[in-house]
Every structure is written in C-alpha cells, then in structure tokens.
C-alpha cells in the first residue's frame, strides 16, 4: 500500500557492519544535498539494525531524496527507501501534534545489601590487579585513524599545518582539489558525493591531512560540472567544501 509523502524517509538494507556514528555522518553527507536535515535516527539494536530515518524540514526535500537515491549503492548495498509511516517527534512538535509517549516502567529495586556485597566480591576476584592494564600484547599499538591513515591520538588531535592561502583559479583539470573538509571525512563519503557525476574515477586522500583531498574524473568537462555543482557543499553543518582545479 502506498504511503503518503512525509518529512521523514525510512531507509533499510543498510550495511549492518558500519558503526552508528559513521553511518549517521555518511547519511548526512549524501542526503543534505536535497535540503535541510533536522535529524537522523539510526540505532544498533537487533530490531533496528540496518535501518535509519532521515528527517527533512521540507517534504519536497524528502521526495527528491527518495526518488534520487532509491537503490543507491551505499557501503556496497543498494538502499531501499520509502516515506516514513508516521511523523517524527521533531516534526510532530513543529506541527503541534506531538503526544507524549507512556513512560517506561520503573526499574526494579536494587538488590539487598548482602547480595551487592557478594556481587562486588565476585567482580573483584575477576578483575586483574590494580595498575595492570587490560591490553592484548599483540594489539598495543595505537589504533589507526581511518581518516589520516596514521595513529589515532584519541581526544588530543594533532593540528595539521594551515592550508595555503587562496590561490588564483587554476586552468581546467580533470583532477579537483578539495579543501576545508571536516575531520571525519573519509573516502566513502567523498566517493558517494562525486560518483553521481559522469566520468568519476576515484578519490585520493592525503595521508596526515584530513582537510584536503583530490578527486579525479575522465576529462576536464566532467570535473568542471562536478566542481560547479558541489562548490560550497556542506559535508557537516560547519564545513563548506571548497573545490578548485588541481595544479597541472
């Protein structure tokens, strides 16, 4: 049965191996071209795995996204998209139709003191001695940062060298030079953005730099069309992508 147009689109057949945060960022990157996104809902529960909701401010944006991205190969799986059957909470609040859901039952009372002590003693027996880190000796190396290809530094991010000052426009080139990219940019995000244009060949990230990348097309005309269409595209709300022709 057909579902009437809605601000929200429901997507399934998503790759279940992708982490939730990466999934949401990637969905934002490819769907924000259709209009303002109010929220993206994706959960890793067994019931909701491989599914997501993208909520647009405007119904026309949702319609364009549904028609344009139906069957789009997203992390090697074709997306299946339809309108959501119900309004999301954020849209219902905007319309004034939001109804508070029944609260969940209160959690059970904590176990008696004697039981808590037993559980604590059992946990202490299973825990390694204080000061001994729980580390697999074969994996003591720092995790690899998926964006830079170098070791991840956790919260202390290494600040890359400042991007060079704006240069005069280069002559047409089949290779585009991207700047002002957010830290979470990865090859998959950029590939999904640019492979919708004819002649797309590949994306090349720069090791040690998250804010720049190169995108190659088959010829200068095709690269120019992609450059004009995606100039200023926001991969995240605070990062407008800058595109120029690469130096020859």
TORTOR-561599 format. One record per atom (N, C-alpha, C): x, y, z; residue in three letters. Coordinates in pm, whole numbers, plus 50000, padded with zeros to 5 digits. Each point is the difference from the previous one (the first is absolute). Layout:
BEGIN
XYZAla;...
//
This chain:
BEGIN
500844988150000Unk;499165011950000Unk;500885012450000Unk;499675010049916Unk;500785012249992Unk;499925007950130Unk;501115005950037Unk;500065008350120Unk;500065014649956Unk;499215008550062Unk;499965014049956Unk;501335006850030Unk;500335010449923Unk;501275007250021Unk;500155004950143Unk;501234999750046Unk;500295003450140Unk;501335007550004Unk;500205007750107Unk;501275006850019Unk;501144989950021Unk;499664988250047Unk;501004989950034Unk;500024988849896Unk;501204995449968Unk;500124988349915Unk;500594988650083Unk;499524988149971Unk;500464987950069Unk;500904992349904Unk;501204996850046Unk;500984993249917Unk;500344986550064Unk;500004989549921Unk;500454987150051Unk;500954993549899Unk;500404987950031Unk;501024992849924Unk;501365007050011Unk;500245006450115Unk;501295006550024Unk;501024989950050Unk;501265002749977Unk;501074991150044Unk;500075000050152Unk;499774988650061Unk;499924999050146Unk;501355000650069Unk;501074999149923Unk;501345000250060Unk;500515014150027Unk;499325010049945Unk;500455013850016Unk;499615005250138Unk;500935006450069Unk;499725005550132Unk;498965011149990Unk;499225001650107Unk;498875009449997Unk;500445014249968Unk;501045004950065Unk;500435013849977Unk;500465002149856Unk;500754990549948Unk;500455001249860Unk;498824999249904Unk;499044991450031Unk;498824998649916Unk;499235013249993Unk;499805006450114Unk;499245012550003Unk;500735011149924Unk;501335000850016Unk;500775010249930Unk;499954997849848Unk;500074987449960Unk;499974997049857Unk;498615002949941Unk;498964996750074Unk;498645003049954Unk;499815015149987Unk;500525007450097Unk;499895014649992Unk;500745005249876Unk;501174994449974Unk;500825004849888Unk;499294998449866Unk;499284989049980Unk;499384997849869Unk;498585005449990Unk;499315001850114Unk;498615004649993Unk;499845015150022Unk;501005006650055Unk;499855014450026Unk;499985008049870Unk;500384993849888Unk;499925007149872Unk;498555002549957Unk;499044992950061Unk;498615001449960Unk;499235010450084Unk;500595004550109Unk;499325009950085Unk;500444998850144Unk;499475008950084Unk;500405000350140Unk;499544987550074Unk;500934993650068Unk;499704988150079Unk;499845004050147Unk;498904996150060Unk;499755003150141Unk;500584989450093Unk;499984987649956Unk;500514989250086Unk;500224987449917Unk;500884991650049Unk;500204986749943Unk;499944990150115Unk;499154990149988Unk;499824990050106Unk;500514986649950Unk;500984994850071Unk;500544986749968Unk;500374993250131Unk;499544987950019Unk;500284992750123Unk;500604986449967Unk;500794994950093Unk;500694987249978Unk;499314988550073Unk;498775002250046Unk;499284989050064Unk;499704989349895Unk;499764987950047Unk;499754988849909Unk;498815003049908Unk;498975006450055Unk;498795002749923Unk;500235010849894Unk;500875009850030Unk;500195011549910Unk;501284999349918Unk;500734989150011Unk;501274999049928Unk;499775000749849Unk;500885007349931Unk;499895001149854Unk;498915009449954Unk;499515008750090Unk;498915009249967Unk;500335013950053Unk;499365010149940Unk;500205013750048Unk;498855008749950Unk;499825011350068Unk;499035010049959Unk;500745013249977Unk;499705006649890Unk;500555013449973Unk;498825009649998Unk;500035010050089Unk;498895009450014Unk;500385013349937Unk;499255004149897Unk;500245012649932Unk;499045010850052Unk;500405012549987Unk;499135011150039Unk;498855001549902Unk;500254996249874Unk;499015002149894Unk;499644986749933Unk;498734997949973Unk;499564987549938Unk;500564998549860Unk;500125011149926Unk;500564999249864Unk;501434994850002Unk;500755003550104Unk;501374995050013Unk;499994984950019Unk;499084995250085Unk;499894985650024Unk;499634992749872Unk;499105006049922Unk;499574993849873Unk;501164999249901Unk;500765010849989Unk;501155000149909Unk;501034989650042Unk;500254999150130Unk;500964990350051Unk;499554985749971Unk;498734997450022Unk;499464986549976Unk;500154996049853Unk;499655009149910Unk;500044996749858Unk;501444998849948Unk;500875008950048Unk;501365000349948Unk;500884988950055Unk;499784996150124Unk;500914990850066Unk;499474985750012Unk;498834997549945Unk;499444986450004Unk;500964990449929Unk;500434989750071Unk;500914990249942Unk;501455004349995Unk;500325011650058Unk;501385005049997Unk;500914990550077Unk;501154996349942Unk;500904990650070Unk;500725006850116Unk;499544997650119Unk;500505006450121Unk;500774989650081Unk;501315001550010Unk;500844989950063Unk;499734986249939Unk;499974999849867Unk;499894987649921Unk;498654993150009Unk;498975007050051Unk;498664994250003Unk;499015010349948Unk;499094996149909Unk;499035009649947Unk;498985004050107Unk;499835012950018Unk;499055004850101Unk;498564997949952Unk;499144996250092Unk;498564999449973Unk;499355011250082Unk;499295008849933Unk;499485012150065Unk;498505001249978Unk;499305004050104Unk;498595003449990Unk;499695011050101Unk;498835006249985Unk;499615009950099Unk;499734993250134Unk;500305007150107Unk;499674994750133Unk;498484999850017Unk;499514990050072Unk;498554998850020Unk;499455010550096Unk;500865004850090Unk;499545009850100Unk;500975011950002Unk;499495011250052Unk;500865011650019Unk;501014997350111Unk;501215004849983Unk;500984999150107Unk;499615009550113Unk;500614998250115Unk;499695008750115Unk;500285014549969Unk;501125002749933Unk;500385013949973Unk;498995006749907Unk;499474992749902Unk;498995005649910Unk;498665001450072Unk;499654990050081Unk;498755000850076Unk;499995012150093Unk;501145003150060Unk;500095011750087Unk;499855012949920Unk;500555000149879Unk;499865011849914Unk;498535002149959Unk;499294988849976Unk;498595000949960Unk;499065001950118Unk;500524997750121Unk;499155000950118Unk;499164987650023Unk;500414988749940Unk;499234987650014Unk;500724989750087Unk;501105004250063Unk;500794990550079Unk;499254995450123Unk;500004987050023Unk;499384994050118Unk;501074992550077Unk;500135003350127Unk;501024993450085Unk;499744985150007Unk;501034992249979Unk;499854985550007Unk;499954995550147Unk;499324988850025Unk;499954995050139Unk;501414997150050Unk;500245003650122Unk;501334997750058Unk;500214985250026Unk;501244995849988Unk;500324986050026Unk;499844997050148Unk;499794987450028Unk;499874995850139Unk;501295002750075Unk;499845003550126Unk;501185002650081Unk;500854987550014Unk;501285002350008Unk;500914988750014Unk;499784993250134Unk;500334987350004Unk;499824992350122Unk;500895005550111Unk;499554998250123Unk;500775004950115Unk;501364993350005Unk;501035007050048Unk;501344994150007Unk;500024988050093Unk;500894990849977Unk;500054988150085Unk;500405003550142Unk;499674991650097Unk;500355002750139Unk;501515001550018Unk;500395006350112Unk;501415003150028Unk;500874987549994Unk;499524989050056Unk;500804987850005Unk;500304994849859Unk;499025001349909Unk;500194995249864Unk;500985009049926Unk;499935013350027Unk;500915009349936Unk;501444997150039Unk;500184996550130Unk;501364996950047Unk;500554987849929Unk;499174989749984Unk;500434987849932Unk;500385003049855Unk;499175008249934Unk;500295003549861Unk;501305007849990Unk;500225009150098Unk;501225008050000Unk;501244991250020Unk;499884990350093Unk;501124991050026Unk;500314991649876Unk;498954995349933Unk;500214991949879Unk;500675008249891Unk;499605012849988Unk;500595008649898Unk;501475002650030Unk;500335001550130Unk;501385002850038Unk;500904988049971Unk;499454988050018Unk;500774988049971Unk;500284998649851Unk;499025004349918Unk;500164998749856Unk;500855011149940Unk;500165011050077Unk;500735011649948Unk;501504998050018Unk;500845004349904Unk;501444998950016Unk;500505009450107Unk;501214997950046Unk;500575008250106Unk;500025014649959Unk;499905008850101Unk;499995014349976Unk;501305004149933Unk;499895008249898Unk;501185005049930Unk;500394991649881Unk;499354988349981Unk;500324991549887Unk;498995002849890Unk;500405006249892Unk;499035003449895Unk;499524987549928Unk;498735000449961Unk;499444988749926Unk;500315002449853Unk;501164995449956Unk;500445002449864Unk;500504987049940Unk;499584997449882Unk;500524988549927Unk;501395003749950Unk;501054992850039Unk;501365003749961Unk;500205000649850Unk;499124993149924Unk;500165000249855Unk;499355012149937Unk;499245007850080Unk;499305011749944Unk;500285012350082Unk;501245001650048Unk;500335011550081Unk;500225012549918Unk;500144998849869Unk;500225011849917Unk;498765008750001Unk;500205013149982Unk;498885009149996Unk;499084996349886Unk;498675001650017Unk;499084997049890Unk;500255009449883Unk;499704995049881Unk;500245008149881Unk;498825009249976Unk;500295012749975Unk;498975009649968Unk;499524997449857Unk;498694998049979Unk;499484996349870Unk;500085011549900Unk;500105012250050Unk;500045011449908Unk;501415002649952Unk;500975000650098Unk;501365003849965Unk;500874988349961Unk;499634987850045Unk;500844988549974Unk;501144998950100Unk;500095009450095Unk;501064999750101Unk;499424995750133Unk;500854999750105Unk;499504995850131Unk;499025009950056Unk;498934994750063Unk;499015008650061Unk;500525005150133Unk;499765012850027Unk;500485005850125Unk;498875002350098Unk;498844993849974Unk;498885001550092Unk;499495014350000Unk;499805005550121Unk;499465013550011Unk;501005010549959Unk;501304997450014Unk;501005010149967Unk;500324999449852Unk;499295007849922Unk;500174999649857Unk;501235007849957Unk;500744994549907Unk;501165007149946Unk;499495010349900Unk;500345012650022Unk;499545010649912Unk;500875000349876Unk;499404997949881Unk;500805000049879Unk;500465014149965Unk;500995000649914Unk;500485013049956Unk;498885007549931Unk;499995013050016Unk;498945008149942Unk;499994998549849Unk;498805000249942Unk;499884998949856Unk;500605012449936Unk;500604998649883Unk;500605011649934Unk;498965010449967Unk;500445012549988Unk;499085010849967Unk;499344997249865Unk;498825005949983Unk;499254997949877Unk;500855004049879Unk;500044991349901Unk;500795002549880Unk;499085003849885Unk;500535006849900Unk;499195003249883Unk;499464987249938Unk;498855001149936Unk;499364988449940Unk;500944993449898Unk;500174986950015Unk;500864992549909Unk;499264997049870Unk;500734997749892Unk;499334996249875Unk;499314986550017Unk;498984997249917Unk;499254987450013Unk;500914987850004Unk;499604990650082Unk;500774987850021Unk;499034988850029Unk;500314987949960Unk;499104988750030Unk;500054996150147Unk;500975005750073Unk;500134997250144Unk;499585012350079Unk;499124997950100Unk;499545010750087Unk;500754999650133Unk;500195011750057Unk;500675001250129Unk;498985004950102Unk;499754992350105Unk;499005003350102Unk;500695005050126Unk;499465010650058Unk;500535005250127Unk;498845002750095Unk;500365003250124Unk;499035003050106Unk;499104988150031Unk;500584988249995Unk;499244987950031Unk;500014997650151Unk;498914994950058Unk;499974997350144Unk;500864988050036Unk;500304998950128Unk;500914989650047Unk;499484986049972Unk;498684998350003Unk;499444986549983Unk;499884995849854Unk;500475008049907Unk;499934996549858Unk;500734986949972Unk;499384991649921Unk;500684987849957Unk;499744997749851Unk;500704990449945Unk;499924997549856Unk;498594996349957Unk;499294992450084Unk;498644995849965Unk;499065011949987Unk;500085009550094Unk;499145011949994Unk;500205007549869Unk;501265002949967Unk;500285007749879Unk;499634992349874Unk;500244987050001Unk;499644991949882Unk;498515000349976Unk;499214999350107Unk;498555000049984Unk;499505013549949Unk;500715010850034Unk;499625013149952Unk;500325001749851Unk;501194995849960Unk;500485003049866Unk;499654989549895Unk;499694987750044Unk;499744989949896Unk;498635001349936Unk;499215009950045Unk;498725002749934Unk;500215008049871Unk;501255004549976Unk;500315007849880Unk;500734991249898Unk;499665001649872Unk;500634991749896Unk;501525002049997Unk;500694989149974Unk;501445000649984Unk;500804998750128Unk;499344998350114Unk;500724998850127Unk;500924987849997Unk;501255001950047Unk;500964989050003Unk;500384995950142Unk;500525009650079Unk;500414996150134Unk;500195012250089Unk;500064997150132Unk;500315010050103Unk;501354996450060Unk;500845009950022Unk;501304997550063Unk;500155009250121Unk;500104994050118Unk;500235007650122Unk;501505002250016Unk;500335009950082Unk;501415003450023Unk;500404995050138Unk;500934990550010Unk;500414994950131Unk;500455011250093Unk;499494999750122Unk;500375010150098Unk;499215012849992Unk;499115001249902Unk;499175012149987Unk;498544995849983Unk;499145004550090Unk;498584996649988Unk;499235010549920Unk;500615011849979Unk;499245011349945Unk;500135001749849Unk;500774991749932Unk;500165001249855Unk;499904986349934Unk;499655000149870Unk;499904987649924Unk;500005003449851Unk;500194989849917Unk;499965001649855Unk;498934990649945Unk;499285004749897Unk;498994991849933Unk;500295000549851Unk;500114988249938Unk;500354999449857Unk;498814995749916Unk;499855006849884Unk;498994996749901Unk;500694996249869Unk;499234995349903Unk;500574995749874Unk;500485011849915Unk;499325011650013Unk;500435011649923Unk;499645012950074Unk;500465011249945Unk;499845013050064Unk;498565004850002Unk;499244996649897Unk;498595004249994Unk;499214993650114Unk;500234987150022Unk;499284992850105Unk;500425004750138Unk;501285002650019Unk;500455005050131Unk;499445013950025Unk;499915008249895Unk;499455013450015Unk;498544999950040Unk;499234990549945Unk;498584999050035Unk;499834996350147Unk;500814990650048Unk;499944996050141Unk;500455011550090Unk;501025007249957Unk;500515011450078Unk;498925010550019Unk;499315003549891Unk;498955010350008Unk;498834995450086Unk;499644987249989Unk;498834995050072Unk;500234998850151Unk;501224996450040Unk;500264997350142Unk;500825011050069Unk;500265010949931Unk;500745010950062Unk;499245005350122Unk;500655000150115Unk;499365004850122Unk;499114989850069Unk;499984987749949Unk;499164989650063Unk;500474997350143Unk;499064999350091Unk;500334997950141Unk;499944985350035Unk;501174994050019Unk;500054986150046Unk;499514999350144Unk;500325010250080Unk;499435001750133Unk;499475014350005Unk;499145003350097Unk;499415013550004Unk;501035011250007Unk;501214997250048Unk;500985010750020Unk;501144999849898Unk;499984990849904Unk;501104999149903Unk;499475000549857Unk;500165011649936Unk;499625001449859Unk;501214996349914Unk;499854989749920Unk;501114994949920Unk;500395010149892Unk;501315002149984Unk;500525008849896Unk;500664991349893Unk;499655002649874Unk;500494991749890Unk;500685008949896Unk;501164995749957Unk;500715006849891Unk;500644989549912Unk;500445004349882Unk;500744990749914Unk;501404998150059Unk;500504987849999Unk;501344997450049Unk;501035006149905Unk;501175003250054Unk;501075005249915Unk;500494989249904Unk;500305004149879Unk;500544990449902Unk;501514999250014Unk;
//
